[in-house]
């Protein structure tokens, strides 16, 4: 559980740094990378919490 939390946290930081690079340089590749990382981080988090909710129900 702790490992998953840290992974999510570090991925969110990576997306934030990527967006900061985009704001600083204006290169679209940083924005695209940040959006991809953010999308997969949110999907992984939703899946993880979905499993936790299903464990509580069952």
C-alpha positions, -999 to +999 in steps of 0.1 A: +000+000+000+028+024+009+047+016-022+016+023-044+011+057-026+047+067-032+045+056-069+014+077-074+030+107-056+062+105-077+043+102-109+022+133-101+055+151-093+069+140-127+038+153-144+041+186-125+078+190-134+069+182-171+043+210-171+068+234-155+092+226-182+065+232-208+057+266-191+094+275-191+103+264-226+071+263-246+080+229-261+048+209-267+066+176-261+068+184-223+030+191-222+022+159-241+044+138-218+029+154-187-006+147-200+002+111-207+018+105-173-012+123-156-037+102-175-022+069-166-016+079-130-053+088-126-064+056-143-041+035-120-053+053-089-090+048-099-083+011-105-065+008-071-093+025-052-119+004-072-102-027-059-102-014-024-139-006-026-148-040-040-128-057-012-149-037+014-182-047-003-174-084-006 
